[in-house]
Amino acid sequence: MFTVVLAFYIVFAWQLGADIGSSADTESNALIDAYRQAQYMPEPDRSAVQAQLRSYAARVSDTEWGLLAQGEADPRTAEIIATVRDDFAALPVTDTVSQYTRENGLSDMRVVDENHRSRVDLATSSDPFNDVLLGATIVAAVLMVAFPLLVGISARPTNLAVLGMLAFMVGTTIFLSIQLTHPLDGLFGVGPDAFGEALDQMQPAQ
């Protein structure tokens, strides 16, 4: 029972972190592409949009990620997305280049928005199924350690050593399982590295 429930829990809990990481990677890549599209905008729009995109990456990395780890969303990031999207939409189409910039910029910001919302939903929403699996895992672990005591295991040193080792292994497993409930700041948490790397690539030309 312990092994089966634990296996299901690890698969689903690990997948949550993987989904957040995948959304973050796709979001940051679209952010970089939008930054590169903005270089074809006329001034002062170019500088304004690129500054907003850098601000977005820094905001996610420095502020929003920590808030999401606490189950809270950051409305400022959504505001930046809306502002940049409006700037691309307002770009006058006077030639092929401006048309291409407008269309691709809007497409990139759509990807940013979709993956941002997905990332926020995954990080802030509760999953009763995973909670039930974790609870069942803990109960099964307790029963696994308690069973030898219930059936009357002798107090021989060998038996006590084996029981102690079993309790240690099961306790460690439960500790690691609980860490999986923190996909953003736990032992196996996904960090905002993708946005830090994006920010490095979006530095203004010297």
N, CA and C atoms as an extended XYZ file, in Angstrom:
618
Properties=species:S:1:pos:R:3:atomname:S:1:resname:S:1:resid:I:1 pbc="F F F"
N         0.845       -1.215        0.000 N   MET     1
C         0.000        0.000        0.000 CA  MET     1
C         0.872        1.254        0.000 C   MET     1
N         1.886        1.246        0.873 N   PHE     2
C         2.772        2.406        0.976 CA  PHE     2
C         3.471        2.679       -0.349 C   PHE     2
N         4.011        1.636       -0.963 N   THR     3
C         4.768        1.794       -2.205 CA  THR     3
C         3.883        2.279       -3.344 C   THR     3
N         2.701        1.697       -3.470 N   VAL     4
C         1.796        2.066       -4.565 CA  VAL     4
C         1.328        3.508       -4.427 C   VAL     4
N         0.866        3.885       -3.225 N   VAL     5
C         0.386        5.256       -2.999 CA  VAL     5
C         1.516        6.258       -3.177 C   VAL     5
N         2.707        5.916       -2.658 N   LEU     6
C         3.853        6.810       -2.782 CA  LEU     6
C         4.219        7.034       -4.250 C   LEU     6
N         4.169        5.961       -5.044 N   ALA     7
C         4.504        6.078       -6.467 CA  ALA     7
C         3.539        7.020       -7.178 C   ALA     7
N         2.247        6.880       -6.911 N   PHE     8
C         1.258        7.764       -7.534 CA  PHE     8
C         1.476        9.204       -7.091 C   PHE     8
N         1.743        9.394       -5.801 N   TYR     9
C         1.921       10.748       -5.298 CA  TYR     9
C         3.131       11.424       -5.935 C   TYR     9
N         4.254       10.722       -5.999 N   ILE    10
C         5.469       11.303       -6.569 CA  ILE    10
C         5.265       11.693       -8.019 C   ILE    10
N         4.579       10.833       -8.782 N   VAL    11
C         4.348       11.124      -10.200 CA  VAL    11
C         3.549       12.413      -10.356 C   VAL    11
N         2.440       12.535       -9.620 N   PHE    12
C         1.573       13.709       -9.774 CA  PHE    12
C         2.212       14.964       -9.191 C   PHE    12
N         2.878       14.844       -8.041 N   ALA    13
C         3.499       16.014       -7.425 CA  ALA    13
C         4.677       16.502       -8.255 C   ALA    13
N         5.468       15.582       -8.769 N   TRP    14
C         6.620       15.961       -9.590 CA  TRP    14
C         6.162       16.616      -10.888 C   TRP    14
N         5.041       16.135      -11.431 N   GLN    15
C         4.520       16.681      -12.685 CA  GLN    15
C         4.116       18.138      -12.524 C   GLN    15
N         3.619       18.495      -11.332 N   LEU    16
C         3.236       19.886      -11.080 CA  LEU    16
C         4.432       20.810      -11.239 C   LEU    16
N         5.553       20.445      -10.616 N   GLY    17
C         6.758       21.252      -10.751 CA  GLY    17
C         7.266       21.294      -12.174 C   GLY    17
N         7.161       20.146      -12.874 N   ALA    18
C         7.614       20.092      -14.268 CA  ALA    18
C         6.757       20.996      -15.149 C   ALA    18
N         5.451       21.040      -14.886 N   ASP    19
C         4.552       21.893      -15.677 CA  ASP    19
C         4.862       23.370      -15.441 C   ASP    19
N         5.145       23.734      -14.194 N   ILE    20
C         5.499       25.129      -13.893 CA  ILE    20
C         6.800       25.500      -14.598 C   ILE    20
N         7.774       24.595      -14.552 N   GLY    21
C         9.047       24.861      -15.219 CA  GLY    21
C         8.892       24.982      -16.723 C   GLY    21
N         8.033       24.146      -17.312 N   SER    22
C         7.807       24.201      -18.753 CA  SER    22
C         7.143       25.515      -19.155 C   SER    22
N         6.149       25.943      -18.379 N   SER    23
C         5.482       27.221      -18.662 CA  SER    23
C         6.457       28.380      -18.535 C   SER    23
N         7.321       28.321      -17.530 N   ALA    24
C         8.300       29.399      -17.325 CA  ALA    24
C         9.283       29.471      -18.491 C   ALA    24
N         9.727       28.319      -18.984 N   ASP    25
C        10.671       28.302      -20.111 CA  ASP    25
C        10.028       28.875      -21.367 C   ASP    25
N         8.799       28.445      -21.661 N   THR    26
C         8.097       28.946      -22.851 CA  THR    26
C         7.830       30.444      -22.723 C   THR    26
N         7.439       30.870      -21.550 N   GLU    27
C         7.147       32.285      -21.291 CA  GLU    27
C         8.394       33.143      -21.474 C   GLU    27
N         9.517       32.704      -20.916 N   SER    28
C        10.747       33.494      -21.009 CA  SER    28
C        11.276       33.549      -22.437 C   SER    28
N        11.123       32.446      -23.188 N   ASN    29
C        11.559       32.449      -24.590 CA  ASN    29
C        10.735       33.429      -25.420 C   ASN    29
N         9.425       33.451      -25.179 N   ALA    30
C         8.561       34.402      -25.887 CA  ALA    30
C         8.897       35.830      -25.483 C   ALA    30
N         9.293       36.017      -24.242 N   LEU    31
C         9.675       37.343      -23.750 CA  LEU    31
C        10.912       37.846      -24.495 C   LEU    31
N        11.884       36.961      -24.668 N   ILE    32
C        13.100       37.329      -25.399 CA  ILE    32
C        12.774       37.685      -26.839 C   ILE    32
N        11.914       36.886      -27.464 N   ASP    33
C        11.570       37.151      -28.859 CA  ASP    33
C        10.822       38.476      -28.999 C   ASP    33
N         9.930       38.761      -28.047 N   ALA    34
C         9.208       40.041      -28.077 CA  ALA    34
C        10.184       41.204      -27.943 C   ALA    34
N        11.192       41.024      -27.111 N   TYR    35
C        12.216       42.070      -26.933 CA  TYR    35
C        12.945       42.324      -28.256 C   TYR    35
N        13.243       41.242      -28.974 N   ARG    36
C        13.940       41.386      -30.255 CA  ARG    36
C        13.031       41.981      -31.320 C   ARG    36
N        11.752       41.663      -31.261 N   GLN    37
C        10.814       42.272      -32.202 CA  GLN    37
C        10.696       43.777      -31.959 C   GLN    37
N        10.784       44.165      -30.699 N   ALA    38
C        10.606       45.578      -30.353 CA  ALA    38
C        11.709       46.459      -30.906 C   ALA    38
N        12.856       45.872      -31.253 N   GLN    39
C        13.947       46.697      -31.772 CA  GLN    39
C        13.612       47.318      -33.128 C   GLN    39
N        12.586       46.804      -33.788 N   TYR    40
C        12.173       47.355      -35.082 CA  TYR    40
C        11.097       48.429      -34.936 C   TYR    40
N        10.715       48.729      -33.688 N   MET    41
C         9.738       49.795      -33.450 CA  MET    41
C        10.447       51.140      -33.475 C   MET    41
N         9.756       52.189      -33.861 N   PRO    42
C        10.373       53.527      -33.841 CA  PRO    42
C        10.521       54.024      -32.401 C   PRO    42
N        11.461       54.906      -32.206 N   GLU    43
C        11.608       55.548      -30.898 CA  GLU    43
C        10.492       56.581      -30.718 C   GLU    43
N         9.992       56.822      -29.511 N   PRO    44
C        10.478       56.291      -28.230 CA  PRO    44
C         9.832       54.962      -27.836 C   PRO    44
N         8.952       54.417      -28.722 N   ASP    45
C         8.259       53.182      -28.380 CA  ASP    45
C         9.235       52.028      -28.142 C   ASP    45
N        10.285       51.984      -28.968 N   ARG    46
C        11.236       50.881      -28.841 CA  ARG    46
C        11.815       50.809      -27.431 C   ARG    46
N        12.355       51.916      -26.966 N   SER    47
C        12.974       51.933      -25.639 CA  SER    47
C        11.961       51.655      -24.534 C   SER    47
N        10.752       52.191      -24.699 N   ALA    48
C         9.719       52.007      -23.674 CA  ALA    48
C         9.306       50.543      -23.564 C   ALA    48
N         9.081       49.906      -24.713 N   VAL    49
C         8.646       48.503      -24.712 CA  VAL    49
C         9.758       47.598      -24.189 C   VAL    49
N        10.978       47.815      -24.646 N   GLN    50
C        12.071       46.972      -24.186 CA  GLN    50
C        12.321       47.155      -22.685 C   GLN    50
N        12.146       48.364      -22.199 N   ALA    51
C        12.304       48.605      -20.758 CA  ALA    51
C        11.214       47.870      -19.970 C   ALA    51
N        10.009       47.865      -20.511 N   GLN    52
C         8.913       47.150      -19.855 CA  GLN    52
C         9.170       45.647      -19.817 C   GLN    52
N         9.708       45.106      -20.907 N   LEU    53
C         9.997       43.670      -20.960 CA  LEU    53
C        11.108       43.298      -19.982 C   LEU    53
N        12.122       44.144      -19.870 N   ARG    54
C        13.161       43.896      -18.870 CA  ARG    54
C        12.578       43.981      -17.460 C   ARG    54
N        11.688       44.941      -17.264 N   SER    55
C        11.047       45.105      -15.965 CA  SER    55
C        10.219       43.871      -15.617 C   SER    55
N         9.575       43.300      -16.630 N   TYR    56
C         8.749       42.113      -16.407 CA  TYR    56
C         9.616       40.940      -15.945 C   TYR    56
N        10.707       40.688      -16.653 N   ALA    57
C        11.592       39.578      -16.290 CA  ALA    57
C        12.145       39.766      -14.883 C   ALA    57
N        12.555       40.989      -14.554 N   ALA    58
C        13.100       41.266      -13.224 CA  ALA    58
C        12.021       41.122      -12.157 C   ALA    58
N        10.802       41.553      -12.475 N   ARG    59
C         9.706       41.478      -11.515 CA  ARG    59
C         9.361       40.028      -11.189 C   ARG    59
N         9.299       39.195      -12.226 N   VAL    60
C         8.998       37.780      -12.008 CA  VAL    60
C        10.078       37.134      -11.148 C   VAL    60
N        11.325       37.409      -11.504 N   SER    61
C        12.450       36.773      -10.815 CA  SER    61
C        12.595       37.257       -9.374 C   SER    61
N        12.444       38.547       -9.151 N   ASP    62
C        12.736       39.131       -7.833 CA  ASP    62
C        11.533       39.190       -6.893 C   ASP    62
N        10.323       39.290       -7.460 N   THR    63
C         9.144       39.511       -6.616 CA  THR    63
C         8.075       38.436       -6.782 C   THR    63
N         7.631       38.234       -8.027 N   GLU    64
C         6.472       37.353       -8.226 CA  GLU    64
C         6.746       35.918       -7.799 C   GLU    64
N         7.953       35.423       -8.076 N   TRP    65
C         8.247       34.022       -7.749 CA  TRP    65
C         8.089       33.756       -6.254 C   TRP    65
N         8.579       34.692       -5.443 N   GLY    66
C         8.436       34.546       -3.996 CA  GLY    66
C         6.989       34.615       -3.548 C   GLY    66
N         6.204       35.483       -4.187 N   LEU    67
C         4.786       35.580       -3.842 CA  LEU    67
C         4.047       34.302       -4.218 C   LEU    67
N         4.370       33.746       -5.382 N   LEU    68
C         3.709       32.516       -5.807 CA  LEU    68
C         4.039       31.365       -4.865 C   LEU    68
N         5.252       31.363       -4.334 N   ALA    69
C         5.628       30.318       -3.378 CA  ALA    69
C         4.772       30.382       -2.119 C   ALA    69
N         4.219       31.574       -1.837 N   GLN    70
C         3.332       31.752       -0.695 CA  GLN    70
C         1.862       31.633       -1.085 C   GLN    70
N         1.622       31.296       -2.357 N   GLY    71
C         0.248       31.129       -2.825 CA  GLY    71
C        -0.431       32.413       -3.237 C   GLY    71
N         0.340       33.486       -3.468 N   GLU    72
C        -0.221       34.777       -3.837 CA  GLU    72
C         0.227       35.173       -5.250 C   GLU    72
N        -0.658       35.843       -5.970 N   ALA    73
C        -0.337       36.323       -7.312 CA  ALA    73
C         0.145       37.764       -7.241 C   ALA    73
N         0.858       38.194       -8.272 N   ASP    74
C         1.364       39.564       -8.357 CA  ASP    74
C         0.657       40.269       -9.513 C   ASP    74
N        -0.268       41.189       -9.226 N   PRO    75
C        -1.017       41.849      -10.300 CA  PRO    75
C        -0.149       42.711      -11.208 C   PRO    75
N         1.013       43.118      -10.728 N   ARG    76
C         1.863       44.015      -11.523 CA  ARG    76
C         2.338       43.346      -12.807 C   ARG    76
N         2.641       42.055      -12.767 N   THR    77
C         3.130       41.374      -13.967 CA  THR    77
C         2.054       41.343      -15.051 C   THR    77
N         0.815       41.116      -14.656 N   ALA    78
C        -0.278       41.121      -15.632 CA  ALA    78
C        -0.454       42.513      -16.239 C   ALA    78
N        -0.238       43.553      -15.440 N   GLU    79
C        -0.339       44.928      -15.941 CA  GLU    79
C         0.735       45.208      -16.997 C   GLU    79
N         1.944       44.703      -16.760 N   ILE    80
C         3.035       44.918      -17.729 CA  ILE    80
C         2.717       44.211      -19.037 C   ILE    80
N         2.197       42.997      -18.951 N   ILE    81
C         1.822       42.259      -20.166 CA  ILE    81
C         0.803       43.048      -20.967 C   ILE    81
N        -0.215       43.568      -20.293 N   ALA    82
C        -1.260       44.325      -20.974 CA  ALA    82
C        -0.698       45.591      -21.620 C   ALA    82
N         0.213       46.261      -20.920 N   THR    83
C         0.808       47.494      -21.453 CA  THR    83
C         1.622       47.218      -22.710 C   THR    83
N         2.464       46.199      -22.674 N   VAL    84
C         3.301       45.874      -23.833 CA  VAL    84
C         2.441       45.408      -25.003 C   VAL    84
N         1.422       44.627      -24.718 N   ARG    85
C         0.527       44.169      -25.780 CA  ARG    85
C        -0.169       45.344      -26.445 C   ARG    85
N        -0.594       46.310      -25.657 N   ASP    86
C        -1.238       47.505      -26.222 CA  ASP    86
C        -0.251       48.301      -27.070 C   ASP    86
N         1.013       48.352      -26.653 N   ASP    87
C         2.021       49.080      -27.418 CA  ASP    87
C         2.262       48.432      -28.779 C   ASP    87
N         2.314       47.106      -28.806 N   PHE    88
C         2.467       46.418      -30.087 CA  PHE    88
C         1.219       46.616      -30.961 C   PHE    88
N         0.051       46.570      -30.339 N   ALA    89
C        -1.195       46.725      -31.100 CA  ALA    89
C        -1.315       48.123      -31.685 C   ALA    89
N        -0.744       49.123      -30.996 N   ALA    90
C        -0.850       50.507      -31.453 CA  ALA    90
C         0.216       50.868      -32.486 C   ALA    90
N         1.109       49.944      -32.797 N   LEU    91
C         2.169       50.241      -33.766 CA  LEU    91
C         1.578       50.477      -35.156 C   LEU    91
N         1.811       51.629      -35.758 N   PRO    92
C         1.268       51.905      -37.098 CA  PRO    92
C         1.903       50.969      -38.134 C   PRO    92
N         1.070       50.406      -38.984 N   VAL    93
C         1.565       49.515      -40.035 CA  VAL    93
C         1.783       50.348      -41.295 C   VAL    93
N         3.044       50.672      -41.544 N   THR    94
C         3.377       51.502      -42.702 CA  THR    94
C         4.133       50.741      -43.783 C   THR    94
N         4.697       49.594      -43.405 N   ASP    95
C         5.430       48.783      -44.376 CA  ASP    95
C         5.449       47.333      -43.896 C   ASP    95
N         6.166       46.489      -44.636 N   THR    96
C         6.226       45.065      -44.300 CA  THR    96
C         6.887       44.831      -42.959 C   THR    96
N         7.933       45.594      -42.674 N   VAL    97
C         8.657       45.417      -41.414 CA  VAL    97
C         7.771       45.736      -40.214 C   VAL    97
N         7.055       46.845      -40.268 N   SER    98
C         6.195       47.224      -39.152 CA  SER    98
C         5.045       46.234      -38.984 C   SER    98
N         4.535       45.725      -40.105 N   GLN    99
C         3.470       44.728      -40.027 CA  GLN    99
C         3.985       43.441      -39.371 C   GLN    99
N         5.166       43.008      -39.777 N   TYR   100
C         5.779       41.801      -39.224 CA  TYR   100
C         6.052       41.982      -37.726 C   TYR   100
N         6.556       43.165      -37.375 N   THR   101
C         6.859       43.453      -35.968 CA  THR   101
C         5.597       43.426      -35.125 C   THR   101
N         4.549       44.048      -35.631 N   ARG   102
C         3.280       44.098      -34.893 CA  ARG   102
C         2.701       42.703      -34.707 C   ARG   102
N         2.633       41.927      -35.775 N   GLU   103
C         2.024       40.597      -35.697 CA  GLU   103
C         2.810       39.666      -34.782 C   GLU   103
N         4.130       39.664      -34.942 N   ASN   104
C         4.947       38.767      -34.133 CA  ASN   104
C         5.042       39.223      -32.689 C   ASN   104
N         5.057       40.531      -32.478 N   GLY   105
C         5.060       41.036      -31.112 CA  GLY   105
C         3.794       40.647      -30.372 C   GLY   105
N         2.642       40.794      -31.042 N   LEU   106
C         1.379       40.394      -30.432 CA  LEU   106
C         1.325       38.892      -30.181 C   LEU   106
N         1.867       38.118      -31.126 N   SER   107
C         1.903       36.662      -30.949 CA  SER   107
C         2.768       36.278      -29.755 C   SER   107
N         3.927       36.922      -29.629 N   ASP   108
C         4.808       36.641      -28.495 CA  ASP   108
C         4.141       36.997      -27.172 C   ASP   108
N         3.471       38.134      -27.126 N   MET   109
C         2.834       38.539      -25.880 CA  MET   109
C         1.647       37.649      -25.550 C   MET   109
N         1.011       37.088      -26.565 N   ARG   110
C        -0.067       36.127      -26.307 CA  ARG   110
C         0.501       34.879      -25.631 C   ARG   110
N         1.654       34.442      -26.116 N   VAL   111
C         2.308       33.270      -25.511 CA  VAL   111
C         2.743       33.584      -24.077 C   VAL   111
N         3.306       34.770      -23.879 N   VAL   112
C         3.709       35.187      -22.534 CA  VAL   112
C         2.507       35.182      -21.596 C   VAL   112
N         1.411       35.763      -22.060 N   ASP   113
C         0.209       35.871      -21.229 CA  ASP   113
C        -0.357       34.492      -20.885 C   ASP   113
N        -0.468       33.629      -21.881 N   GLU   114
C        -1.039       32.297      -21.651 CA  GLU   114
C        -0.197       31.487      -20.674 C   GLU   114
N         1.109       31.517      -20.848 N   ASN   115
C         1.970       30.730      -19.972 CA  ASN   115
C         2.101       31.365      -18.592 C   ASN   115
N         2.012       32.677      -18.540 N   HIS   116
C         2.012       33.345      -17.242 CA  HIS   116
C         0.789       32.937      -16.431 C   HIS   116
N        -0.380       32.969      -17.073 N   ARG   117
C        -1.607       32.590      -16.370 CA  ARG   117
C        -1.568       31.121      -15.962 C   ARG   117
N        -1.036       30.274      -16.834 N   SER   118
C        -0.913       28.856      -16.505 CA  SER   118
C         0.009       28.648      -15.312 C   SER   118
N         1.136       29.346      -15.315 N   ARG   119
C         2.113       29.229      -14.225 CA  ARG   119
C         1.518       29.693      -12.903 C   ARG   119
N         0.806       30.813      -12.940 N   VAL   120
C         0.182       31.341      -11.724 CA  VAL   120
C        -0.895       30.391      -11.210 C   VAL   120
N        -1.716       29.867      -12.122 N   ASP   121
C        -2.777       28.939      -11.709 CA  ASP   121
C        -2.192       27.682      -11.069 C   ASP   121
N        -1.147       27.142      -11.674 N   LEU   122
C        -0.531       25.930      -11.137 CA  LEU   122
C         0.076       26.174       -9.757 C   LEU   122
N         0.665       27.356       -9.575 N   ALA   123
C         1.367       27.645       -8.330 CA  ALA   123
C         0.431       28.031       -7.191 C   ALA   123
N        -0.727       28.611       -7.501 N   THR   124
C        -1.603       29.129       -6.446 CA  THR   124
C        -2.814       28.260       -6.173 C   THR   124
N        -3.153       27.358       -7.086 N   SER   125
C        -4.343       26.529       -6.883 CA  SER   125
C        -4.003       25.305       -6.047 C   SER   125
N        -4.969       24.850       -5.281 N   SER   126
C        -4.777       23.647       -4.471 CA  SER   126
C        -5.208       22.422       -5.274 C   SER   126
N        -4.598       21.290       -4.967 N   ASP   127
C        -4.909       20.045       -5.650 CA  ASP   127
C        -5.347       19.014       -4.609 C   ASP   127
N        -6.670       18.855       -4.397 N   PRO   128
C        -7.150       17.918       -3.375 CA  PRO   128
C        -6.668       16.488       -3.600 C   PRO   128
N        -6.521       16.097       -4.866 N   PHE   129
C        -6.088       14.729       -5.159 CA  PHE   129
C        -4.688       14.476       -4.611 C   PHE   129
N        -3.769       15.434       -4.858 N   ASN   130
C        -2.419       15.289       -4.327 CA  ASN   130
C        -2.411       15.313       -2.803 C   ASN   130
N        -3.293       16.132       -2.201 N   ASP   131
C        -3.374       16.183       -0.740 CA  ASP   131
C        -3.833       14.847       -0.173 C   ASP   131
N        -4.809       14.229       -0.851 N   VAL   132
C        -5.294       12.920       -0.405 CA  VAL   132
C        -4.200       11.871       -0.533 C   VAL   132
N        -3.468       11.926       -1.659 N   LEU   133
C        -2.379       10.967       -1.851 CA  LEU   133
C        -1.292       11.135       -0.799 C   LEU   133
N        -0.968       12.390       -0.454 N   LEU   134
C         0.048       12.625        0.568 CA  LEU   134
C        -0.427       12.106        1.923 C   LEU   134
N        -1.689       12.377        2.244 N   GLY   135
C        -2.243       11.874        3.502 CA  GLY   135
C        -2.224       10.355        3.555 C   GLY   135
N        -2.606        9.711        2.447 N   ALA   136
C        -2.595        8.248        2.394 CA  ALA   136
C        -1.169        7.713        2.511 C   ALA   136
N        -0.208        8.431        1.923 N   THR   137
C         1.194        8.019        2.019 CA  THR   137
C         1.677        8.052        3.466 C   THR   137
N         1.315        9.109        4.187 N   ILE   138
C         1.727        9.228        5.597 CA  ILE   138
C         1.083        8.140        6.441 C   ILE   138
N        -0.217        7.912        6.219 N   VAL   139
C        -0.920        6.857        6.972 CA  VAL   139
C        -0.289        5.498        6.694 C   VAL   139
N        -0.029        5.221        5.426 N   ALA   140
C         0.577        3.935        5.068 CA  ALA   140
C         1.962        3.790        5.674 C   ALA   140
N         2.719        4.885        5.737 N   ALA   141
C         4.055        4.833        6.331 CA  ALA   141
C         3.975        4.517        7.820 C   ALA   141
N         3.039        5.153        8.523 N   VAL   142
C         2.869        4.887        9.947 CA  VAL   142
C         2.492        3.428       10.173 C   VAL   142
N         1.569        2.913        9.367 N   LEU   143
C         1.167        1.509        9.493 CA  LEU   143
C         2.333        0.567        9.204 C   LEU   143
N         3.157        0.968        8.249 N   MET   144
C         4.290        0.131        7.868 CA  MET   144
C         5.272       -0.030        9.021 C   MET   144
N         5.489        1.056        9.762 N   VAL   145
C         6.401        0.998       10.905 CA  VAL   145
C         5.717        0.362       12.116 C   VAL   145
N         4.424        0.623       12.268 N   ALA   146
C         3.702        0.132       13.441 CA  ALA   146
C         3.364       -1.351       13.353 C   ALA   146
N         3.273       -1.875       12.138 N   PHE   147
C         2.850       -3.270       11.975 CA  PHE   147
C         3.714       -4.260       12.754 C   PHE   147
N         5.055       -4.170       12.661 N   PRO   148
C         5.873       -5.116       13.431 CA  PRO   148
C         5.602       -5.034       14.932 C   PRO   148
N         5.321       -3.807       15.426 N   LEU   149
C         5.037       -3.649       16.849 CA  LEU   149
C         3.701       -4.271       17.209 C   LEU   149
N         2.741       -4.154       16.303 N   LEU   150
C         1.401       -4.688       16.553 CA  LEU   150
C         1.393       -6.212       16.573 C   LEU   150
N         2.242       -6.823       15.773 N   VAL   151
C         2.261       -8.291       15.718 CA  VAL   151
C         3.196       -8.879       16.776 C   VAL   151
N         3.800       -8.016       17.590 N   GLY   152
C         4.598       -8.507       18.689 CA  GLY   152
C         6.034       -8.826       18.348 C   GLY   152
N         6.716       -7.935       17.649 N   ILE   153
C         8.124       -8.153       17.330 CA  ILE   153
C         8.942       -8.216       18.626 C   ILE   153
N         9.880       -9.105       18.662 N   SER   154
C        10.701       -9.245       19.866 CA  SER   154
C        11.681       -8.077       19.972 C   SER   154
N        12.177       -7.879       21.173 N   ALA   155
C        13.089       -6.755       21.429 CA  ALA   155
C        14.540       -7.131       21.192 C   ALA   155
N        14.781       -8.099       20.374 N   ARG   156
C        16.161       -8.469       20.049 CA  ARG   156
C        16.861       -7.293       19.362 C   ARG   156
N        18.145       -7.084       19.624 N   PRO   157
C        18.879       -5.957       19.013 CA  PRO   157
C        18.790       -5.939       17.491 C   PRO   157
N        18.828       -7.125       16.874 N   THR   158
C        18.747       -7.170       15.405 CA  THR   158
C        17.404       -6.642       14.927 C   THR   158
N        16.322       -7.071       15.573 N   ASN   159
C        14.984       -6.613       15.179 CA  ASN   159
C        14.825       -5.109       15.391 C   ASN   159
N        15.343       -4.629       16.515 N   LEU   160
C        15.239       -3.189       16.796 CA  LEU   160
C        16.043       -2.369       15.793 C   LEU   160
N        17.204       -2.888       15.397 N   ALA   161
C        18.027       -2.185       14.417 CA  ALA   161
C        17.319       -2.112       13.071 C   ALA   161
N        16.715       -3.239       12.670 N   VAL   162
C        15.990       -3.265       11.395 CA  VAL   162
C        14.791       -2.329       11.447 C   VAL   162
N        14.065       -2.346       12.578 N   LEU   163
C        12.904       -1.465       12.714 CA  LEU   163
C        13.329       -0.001       12.710 C   LEU   163
N        14.446        0.305       13.372 N   GLY   164
C        14.938        1.680       13.380 CA  GLY   164
C        15.346        2.139       11.991 C   GLY   164
N        16.007        1.261       11.251 N   MET   165
C        16.401        1.603        9.890 CA  MET   165
C        15.184        1.809        9.002 C   MET   165
N        14.174        0.947        9.207 N   LEU   166
C        12.938        1.088        8.438 CA  LEU   166
C        12.261        2.422        8.745 C   LEU   166
N        12.206        2.767       10.042 N   ALA   167
C        11.576        4.032       10.437 CA  ALA   167
C        12.330        5.221        9.846 C   ALA   167
N        13.670        5.138        9.834 N   PHE   168
C        14.472        6.221        9.265 CA  PHE   168
C        14.209        6.368        7.771 C   PHE   168
N        14.182        5.261        7.060 N   MET   169
C        13.958        5.303        5.609 CA  MET   169
C        12.567        5.834        5.286 C   MET   169
N        11.569        5.364        6.022 N   VAL   170
C        10.201        5.820        5.786 CA  VAL   170
C        10.060        7.295        6.139 C   VAL   170
N        10.683        7.718        7.253 N   GLY   171
C        10.628        9.125        7.647 CA  GLY   171
C        11.274       10.032        6.619 C   GLY   171
N        12.424        9.595        6.096 N   THR   172
C        13.096       10.366        5.051 CA  THR   172
C        12.227       10.484        3.812 C   THR   172
N        11.575        9.374        3.453 N   THR   173
C        10.692        9.380        2.287 CA  THR   173
C         9.535       10.348        2.477 C   THR   173
N         8.959       10.367        3.678 N   ILE   174
C         7.858       11.292        3.957 CA  ILE   174
C         8.349       12.735        3.901 C   ILE   174
N         9.543       12.994        4.434 N   PHE   175
C        10.105       14.348        4.383 CA  PHE   175
C        10.264       14.807        2.936 C   PHE   175
N        10.810       13.951        2.083 N   LEU   176
C        10.989       14.297        0.672 CA  LEU   176
C         9.644       14.477       -0.021 C   LEU   176
N         8.658       13.680        0.385 N   SER   177
C         7.324       13.809       -0.209 CA  SER   177
C         6.711       15.154        0.133 C   SER   177
N         6.895       15.587        1.377 N   ILE   178
C         6.358       16.888        1.794 CA  ILE   178
C         7.050       18.015        1.041 C   ILE   178
N         8.351       17.845        0.761 N   GLN   179
C         9.072       18.852       -0.004 CA  GLN   179
C         8.481       19.026       -1.406 C   GLN   179
N         7.916       17.965       -1.944 N   LEU   180
C         7.314       18.041       -3.278 CA  LEU   180
C         6.049       18.889       -3.285 C   LEU   180
N         5.503       19.190       -2.104 N   THR   181
C         4.316       20.047       -2.051 CA  THR   181
C         4.686       21.518       -2.226 C   THR   181
N         5.981       21.812       -2.319 N   HIS   182
C         6.453       23.187       -2.515 CA  HIS   182
C         7.199       23.259       -3.849 C   HIS   182
N         6.459       23.340       -4.960 N   PRO   183
C         7.099       23.277       -6.285 CA  PRO   183
C         7.972       24.476       -6.630 C   PRO   183
N         7.882       25.564       -5.837 N   LEU   184
C         8.660       26.765       -6.159 CA  LEU   184
C         9.809       27.023       -5.194 C   LEU   184
N         9.703       26.522       -3.972 N   ASP   185
C        10.758       26.837       -3.007 CA  ASP   185
C        11.157       25.644       -2.155 C   ASP   185
N        10.689       24.468       -2.499 N   GLY   186
C        11.067       23.289       -1.742 CA  GLY   186
C        12.417       22.745       -2.177 C   GLY   186
N        12.759       21.594       -1.611 N   LEU   187
C        14.034       20.966       -1.930 CA  LEU   187
C        14.151       20.667       -3.418 C   LEU   187
N        13.015       20.360       -4.043 N   PHE   188
C        13.003       20.068       -5.475 CA  PHE   188
C        12.324       21.191       -6.258 C   PHE   188
N        12.230       22.374       -5.664 N   GLY   189
C        11.503       23.476       -6.274 CA  GLY   189
C        12.140       23.999       -7.554 C   GLY   189
N        11.283       24.513       -8.420 N   VAL   190
C        11.718       25.137       -9.673 CA  VAL   190
C        12.009       26.602       -9.400 C   VAL   190
N        13.169       27.065       -9.796 N   GLY   191
C        13.546       28.453       -9.576 CA  GLY   191
C        13.250       29.332      -10.781 C   GLY   191
N        13.366       30.648      -10.620 N   PRO   192
C        13.101       31.587      -11.711 CA  PRO   192
C        14.299       31.795      -12.626 C   PRO   192
N        15.133       30.758      -12.766 N   ASP   193
C        16.364       30.904      -13.555 CA  ASP   193
C        16.091       31.323      -14.998 C   ASP   193
N        14.988       30.826      -15.559 N   ALA   194
C        14.672       31.134      -16.958 CA  ALA   194
C        14.517       32.636      -17.162 C   ALA   194
N        13.955       33.328      -16.172 N   PHE   195
C        13.742       34.766      -16.307 CA  PHE   195
C        15.027       35.543      -16.039 C   PHE   195
N        15.892       35.009      -15.183 N   GLY   196
C        17.196       35.625      -14.996 CA  GLY   196
C        18.024       35.554      -16.267 C   GLY   196
N        17.952       34.398      -16.940 N   GLU   197
C        18.675       34.245      -18.201 CA  GLU   197
C        18.079       35.145      -19.283 C   GLU   197
N        16.750       35.271      -19.279 N   ALA   198
C        16.096       36.154      -20.249 CA  ALA   198
C        16.533       37.598      -20.034 C   ALA   198
N        16.619       37.987      -18.772 N   LEU   199
C        17.032       39.356      -18.462 CA  LEU   199
C        18.459       39.616      -18.935 C   LEU   199
N        19.308       38.602      -18.802 N   ASP   200
C        20.694       38.749      -19.289 CA  ASP   200
C        20.727       38.986      -20.802 C   ASP   200
N        19.811       38.359      -21.524 N   GLN   201
C        19.789       38.491      -22.980 CA  GLN   201
C        19.069       39.759      -23.444 C   GLN   201
N        18.409       40.434      -22.531 N   MET   202
C        17.646       41.632      -22.903 CA  MET   202
C        18.309       42.909      -22.425 C   MET   202
N        19.597       42.855      -22.196 N   GLN   203
C        20.300       44.064      -21.793 CA  GLN   203
C        20.451       45.010      -22.999 C   GLN   203
N        20.279       46.309      -22.779 N   PRO   204
C        20.402       47.270      -23.877 CA  PRO   204
C        21.799       47.273      -24.479 C   PRO   204
N        21.873       47.493      -25.747 N   ALA   205
C        23.174       47.518      -26.438 CA  ALA   205
C        23.999       48.686      -25.921 C   ALA   205
N        25.290       48.408      -25.740 N   GLN   206
C        26.214       49.450      -25.253 CA  GLN   206
C        26.610       50.385      -26.392 C   GLN   206
